[in-house]
């Protein structure tokens, strides 16, 4: 009886050891899949940052010229891109005063130089972000009507005009 119980316990141990190895293999595959998804996501995020090529006020420390954590991450993506490609970097002024905005631009220029970017090939401005944006043929105008309190919206798309009254 003892021999039989000992055999069953040994056999169960062998089976459990085999299952454990299988779980380790599945865990390694899961980690690889997770890393692939994260890599693809990071590439998409970096492409969006480059397309936008803009640092906003929220990239900076509140009421300061230094970049916060998000600003440093986005800046590093942009600096890496601008090392190889000339272009325009937008630093949006937002609600910042003239002195603070000038300090932010000076900080960005200094950091670009430190990152090895040739700033003579770049322009830094308070321009709008990049990307496809909205077609200029699409215009929506709202005009209040004086008599009934409703408003009229005129929409122009590719040369055709329509009026909506509310």
Long-range contacts (C-beta under 8 A, 24 or more apart in sequence): 46-77, 49-74, 49-77, 49-78, 50-77, 50-78, 50-81, 51-130, 51-131, 52-129, 52-130, 52-131, 53-78, 53-87, 53-88, 53-89, 53-90, 53-129, 53-130, 54-89, 54-90, 54-91, 54-92, 54-127, 54-128, 54-129, 54-130, 55-89, 55-90, 55-91, 55-92, 55-104, 55-108, 56-92, 56-94, 57-92, 57-93, 57-94, 57-95, 57-96, 60-104, 63-100, 64-100, 65-100, 65-103, 65-104, 65-106, 65-107, 66-107, 67-107, 67-111, 75-108, 75-111, 76-115, 79-111, 79-112, 79-115, 79-116, 79-117, 80-115, 82-112, 82-117, 82-121, 82-122, 83-115, 83-116, 83-117, 86-121, 86-122, 87-122, 87-123, 88-122, 88-123, 88-124, 88-125, 88-127, 89-122, 89-123, 89-124, 89-125, 90-124, 90-125, 90-126, 90-127, 90-128, 90-129, 91-124, 91-125, 91-126, 92-126, 93-126, 101-126
